[in-house]
Each structure stands twice: as structure tokens, then as C-alpha cells.
Amino acid sequence: MATLKTKVLNIEFENPFLLSSAPPTARIDSIDKAFELGWGGAVLKTITPDNLEMIEASPRYAAWKLNGKVYGFENIELLSHLTVQEWLDGIAYLKAKHPKKVIIASIMAPVIKEEWQKLVKTLNNTSIDAFELNFSCPHGMPEKGIGMAIGTDPEISANITKWVKQVAQKPVFVKLSPNVSNISKIAQAVIDANADGLSAINTVQSIMGVDLDTLEPQPNVNGTSTFGGYSGIAIKPIGLRCVAQIRQTTDKPILGMGGVSNWHDAAEYIAIGADVVQVCTEVMINGYEIIKPMCDGLLNYLESKGFNSPNDIKNKAFVKLTSHEKLKKMHTCHPDINDEKCLKCGKCVSICAEQEHSALHLEDRSVKVDMEKCVGCSLCSIVCTRGAIKMK
Ligand SMILES: Cc1cc2nc3c(=O)[nH]c(=O)nc-3n(C[C@H](O)[C@H](O)[C@H](O)COP(=O)(O)O)c2cc1C
């Protein structure tokens, strides 16, 4: 029998699914509900010193939707609106009721040693399992010199990590931003400063779109907008890449996130190097109940493949990453066309003809491949709307 139980450092997780620091963890009663429904843990909405001003814009969200489904989500939301005392009371309540659930306190403060250390010392006295340092919020906070302004600078990131580590009595994870040219450099800097693990990724800096009637950028806040943070299904490839690059830098634990919407995504994150995963946007769109199919699906997958726990798939895909130079490039694959599924619409033929190779043609009402010309790029299988082309 496989299990979803996972151990990271000395922290035991019932399952590898955590709520990330975001609206689903902004209130004590909603975290309580999430724990009842089966979430393994929660990273609290980022806690800041009470005197840090937090004035929200309206609207603060925008989305890229297709056929009713949200693929990409942008927010310009700030941090927690609860006071530190409200969090202290809330953590005590949650841990007393759910002693086996993992609670991680996400924190952020101005770049002042005393401010960070004061917050950490206050939270040391609670039953949290770890800290997560938010060095990565891409909107609002960078204008104050914090959030992503910290996580894009290796020196400031290292300094704050050292300050926190000097006083923290719980493990310290640092949450990194994807909005850097080299995430490994920031990861290395905080590891050298003694961080116990990394979390990645926070949101990807973005502009959701432009309303062509009014020529106003989105989300439209009284006719103006600002750079926001992109999340949801659309950013999973960026999250996977960042987790793998961090894994190339260290074997310390990684809490992976970015576009996890089902158990498949979670398994992919773990296989590429994460220890457990965090989820935000999918919960905001579809509610806490998604935890059950996520747990059931991952457990069934592990059992069907003969794995005992999520740890058995950790790094299994990561070790297959190599440089472009080392790819076996002569191992060319070709399209295999399923004549029953193919509508003979000719789209693959005309798209291929517009590219470099012109390797497909219609003959006797079926698509034929000229093996001499085909380079196995796979564009035909991507543009086929019927799923009639598989690369073999
Ligand atoms: C509305 C919203 C608010 C967020 N607030 C925080 C926050 O307070 N602290 C933080 O570390 N990350 C915050 N995040 C980032 C998420 O925790 C997560 O890193 C990101 O959304 C990627 O995961 P996802 O694709 O599952 O949403 C927020 C994300 C969203 C969408």
C-alpha cells in the first residue's frame, strides 16, 4: 500500500499538498475548513509588522479565460490584513484543533534587521512548523524596497536570511521570484546564508492585457493599471523550470508551486525536484474541495506504478535533464497519423509547408509524410485539432 506521507527536514506532512500564502490562507476560519477537508498544511498569507501600510486597489484581479476555464490569473493584491496578534491567536487555535497539519508562517518586513528579527522572535513563541520569507511579491512591495526588490538582489537576500537565521527557532524557507535572469544565483546566496530550504515560485510579473475600446491596461483601476503577478495553469512550465534550476543548485528541500491544478501537476513538480507542492490559484477558482481528487489521484498513480510514496518519484525527471549539446539529436522521431481520427482538413500540411521543411502532403485522401524532408519537429501534432498525429 502506498502512502502520501512525506517528511521534509523533520516536518511530517500527511500529504504533499499545502495551500500557498495567498487569499485561501488569509483567514483563520477558512484555513480551519481547508484542514477539515484534507489539506496537509498551509503557508499563512504573508504577515508583516502592524505598521506597514496595506491599501488595496479595486479590482485587484484579472484573468485569461478560454471556454469558461481560467488558464492565467493576474493579481495586484498586497499582503495580510490581520494584525500580528490576530495571527498569534489564530495559529494557537489552528494547531490545537489540527496538531498534525503543517503551518508555515510567511513573513515580510522592511529591510531593517530589528524589524525582521522582531517578527521572527514573536512567531518563535507559536507552534508554527517553519518560516517562509517572502522575497518575491512582484507588485506594490518592490516600490517600498521589499518583496521582489529583495529577491532580485542576492546580497540583500543573503543579509536578511542571515538576520532571520540568527534568531529563528524553526526551519527557514526562502520564497524566490521567477522574475530574475538567474534564479540559481539567488538560491545559492540564501543557501550560503544558511537557509534551510527554498520555495518557488511566486507570481510572474505581467500585464494582463489592454482594453482596445478604451486603450486602458488591465486590470483597470480607475483608468490606470500597474504590473501584476501572473499565476495559475499558464505558469506551470516556468515553475517547473525554476524548481529544476534550484535543484541543480542544492539538495535542500524545495516547496514547489506555480500552476498546480491537479495531481498530475503535483507529481510533475515532485519528479522535477520539489519535495511537496503548494497551491493557490486553482483553490481560488474551484475551492478547497479539490484536495480530495488530488490526494486520490496521486495515491492511485503511485500505486499503479509500484511506488511507495511521493518521495519515490522525487528527482526522477530531474536527473534526465541535460544540456542541449548532450541531447541525442540524431534520434529523430516522425509523425504517425491515425487515419480514422484525421479529418483530412489539411491544416498540418499547410502549416508544415509554411515552415522550413514542407514534409507533409495529402495523397489519396490521407496525409503522407516525406521521411527525407521530415525533421520530427512535432509542430504538425501540435496544430492538429483532432489529436490524430502522435510523434513516434
Ligand atoms: C491573489 C494572490 C495573492 C497572493 N498573495 C501572496 C502573499 O501574500 N504571499 C506570498 O508569498 N505569495 C502570494 N501569492 C503567490 C502564491 O502564493 C503563489 O506563489 C503563486 O500564485 C503561484 O501559485 P499558483 O499558480 O498555484 O497560484 C499570491 C497569489 C495570488 C494569486
The ligand as an SDF file (V2000), in Angstrom:
LIG
                    3D

 31 33  0  0  0  0  0  0  0  0999 V2000
   -4.3170   36.8310   -5.1950 C   0  0  0  0  0  0  0  0  0  0  0  0
   -2.9650   36.3050   -4.8070 C   0  0  0  0  0  0  0  0  0  0  0  0
   -2.3670   36.7350   -3.6370 C   0  0  0  0  0  0  0  0  0  0  0  0
   -1.1050   36.2560   -3.2810 C   0  0  0  0  0  0  0  0  0  0  0  0
   -0.5420   36.6690   -2.0980 N   0  0  0  0  0  0  0  0  0  0  0  0
    0.6710   36.1670   -1.7210 C   0  0  0  0  0  0  0  0  0  0  0  0
    1.2380   36.5120   -0.4670 C   0  0  0  0  0  0  0  0  0  0  0  0
    0.6640   37.2480    0.3470 O   0  0  0  0  0  0  0  0  0  0  0  0
    2.4610   35.9910   -0.1550 N   0  0  0  0  0  0  0  0  0  0  0  0
    3.1390   35.1400   -0.9990 C   0  0  0  0  0  0  0  0  0  0  0  0
    4.2300   34.6810   -0.6660 O   0  0  0  0  0  0  0  0  0  0  0  0
    2.5980   34.7920   -2.1920 N   0  0  0  0  0  0  0  0  0  0  0  0
    1.4010   35.2770   -2.5600 C   0  0  0  0  0  0  0  0  0  0  0  0
    0.8300   34.8750   -3.7530 N   0  0  0  0  0  0  0  0  0  0  0  0
    1.5670   33.9390   -4.6250 C   0  0  0  0  0  0  0  0  0  0  0  0
    1.1200   32.4800   -4.4040 C   0  0  0  0  0  0  0  0  0  0  0  0
    1.3780   32.0660   -3.0920 O   0  0  0  0  0  0  0  0  0  0  0  0
    1.8420   31.5400   -5.4000 C   0  0  0  0  0  0  0  0  0  0  0  0
    3.2310   31.6510   -5.1820 O   0  0  0  0  0  0  0  0  0  0  0  0
    1.5400   31.8620   -6.8590 C   0  0  0  0  0  0  0  0  0  0  0  0
    0.2130   32.2900   -7.0240 O   0  0  0  0  0  0  0  0  0  0  0  0
    1.7930   30.6790   -7.7810 C   0  0  0  0  0  0  0  0  0  0  0  0
    0.9760   29.5750   -7.4560 O   0  0  0  0  0  0  0  0  0  0  0  0
   -0.4190   29.2470   -8.2310 P   0  0  0  0  0  0  0  0  0  0  0  0
   -0.1200   29.2130   -9.6920 O   0  0  0  0  0  0  0  0  0  0  0  0
   -0.8740   27.9320   -7.6430 O   0  0  0  0  0  0  0  0  0  0  0  0
   -1.3520   30.3440   -7.8930 O   0  0  0  0  0  0  0  0  0  0  0  0
   -0.4280   35.3340   -4.1240 C   0  0  0  0  0  0  0  0  0  0  0  0
   -1.0610   34.9030   -5.2940 C   0  0  0  0  0  0  0  0  0  0  0  0
   -2.3040   35.3660   -5.6420 C   0  0  0  0  0  0  0  0  0  0  0  0
   -2.9500   34.8670   -6.9000 C   0  0  0  0  0  0  0  0  0  0  0  0
  1  2  1  0
  2  3  1  0
  2 30  2  0
  3  4  2  0
  4  5  1  0
  4 28  1  0
  5  6  2  0
  6  7  1  0
  6 13  1  0
  7  8  2  0
  7  9  1  0
  9 10  1  0
 10 11  2  0
 10 12  1  0
 12 13  2  0
 13 14  1  0
 14 15  1  0
 14 28  1  0
 15 16  1  0
 16 17  1  0
 16 18  1  0
 18 19  1  0
 18 20  1  0
 20 21  1  0
 20 22  1  0
 22 23  1  0
 23 24  1  0
 24 25  2  0
 24 26  1  0
 24 27  1  0
 28 29  2  0
 29 30  1  0
 30 31  1  0
M  END
$$$$
